[in-house]
Amino acid sequence: MKEYIARDPKTGKPLRSGRKRRHGVDLAYKPGDGPWDAIPLNEVIPLAKGKTDLISVSWRDNERLMRQSDGIRALPRIRGSNQGLAHEALDGALNSLDPRHRVAGLESLPYCALQQSSTLFDHLHELLEDVDRSVQKAAQKCLIISAPVFPSATEETLRRELRVGDQLRRKSAFEALKQVADAWPEVAELHIDELIREEDGEIRGLAASLLSRLTRHKSATLWDLIGWCLEDESVTVRRHAARALVPLAEHAPKITQIALEIALFDVDEKVRSSALKASKKLDPNSFRMQRLILDGTRHSDRNVRISCIKMLPVIMVDAEVRIHATELRPQETDKEIIQLLENLMIDESLEGTEAEKNAFLAPAEKAPVDENSLATPPPSQTPVSEPEKRTISTRPDPSRRPTQDEIFYGEEFDEEADDFI
């Protein structure tokens, strides 16, 4: 059955949204192509069991001779009532003395296990410790493909391989755990919870490196794991845990604020640097972040002090910033930070440039005229003649109190004609 693809009705192009999907798990459902795909179905089981020596097939316009190992690789094509026979043939291949047959059986195991998985993963558990190096590599590749599809069946095998002394086997096991973290985050959290309790610091560091892949999964177990790793004695573990705070800030900001109280004051510079990156993704106006910023202005690390001092104008008004900068200035010895504090201490309304001072003294904007107000009637649009202007000018202003002369002499009083004035 083909995979459904949503398409735009106008353009016909596939619709894409969000991040690209991972295809690690899909490999367990899609065996690789090869000339064994040209073997007729009725010839696959006899060839895989060794009852047929050779079969000639045509593959991409070339004649190819198929042997028993090719028949074993073709076993995932068997469906229906013949699945039991295919499983029997695969079981025999995994127990074969020929390493080529064991390798071919491991390549078919993830796909045949989808139909019938009994005893197949027991063979995988044993073949990971095979004496032949090629068989070991094939078993490690098989574990990486099978673990995200069969997390329960491979749990004990993965638990052993994660702690093995061989570096190559351990590396492939952690690669398998990485695939499990993408498909089954709850299962990965259980493995990491056990691994960070190991005495080997390298194992704890490899386990902590997977925490950032789980941050999208909102889980209280994950939050506890990050908090425990931030307090680990190994600096490598703390660095990996601090890197997980950056993506965690997008999905769980309140939990990140609690973790920053530990990471910002770590003795390692790289841990503090990762914590600073995470703090820039959080809201600085929250109470916990304001307290962290104020504490960070007195931190021993100059980078933390600079970052927190630059955040002061965001969480405080200008007057509070000047007061706090004045308190920090006497105890500061770094020249760059001193210059930064002195710039914050300047009151632009008193000590700024002329343009800055004038900005504080600029007049208020002119208020719009209210047409319905009686105190300020709208101006007349019709022209007024000279006689009318004289008549209007001689009328008393209703808003002005009359003088004693105007009361005594009446409206005919003229100040210019009065000899006493």
Buried (B, 14 or more C-beta within 10 A) or exposed (E): EEEEEEEEEEEEEEEEEEEEEEEBBEBBEEBEEBBBBBBEEEBBBBBBBBEBEEBEBEBEEEEBEBBBBBBBBBBBBBEEEBBEBBBBBBBBBBEBEEBBBBBBBBBBBBBBBEBBBEEBBEBBBEBBBBEBEEBBBBBBBBBBBBBBBBBEBBBEBBBBBBBBEBEEBBEBBBBBBBBBBBBBBBBBBBBBBBBBEEEEBEBBBBBBBBBBBBBBBEBEBBBEBBBBBBEBEBBBBBBBBBBBBBBBBEEBBEBBBEBBBBBBBBEBEBBBBBBBBBBEBBEBEBEBBBEBBBBBBEBEBEEBBBBBBEBBEEBBEEEEBBEBBEEBBEEBEEEEBEEBBEEBBBEEEEEBEEEBBEEEEEEEEEEEEEEEEEEEEEEEEEEEEEEEEEEEEEEEEEEEEEEEBBEEEEEEBEEEEEEEE
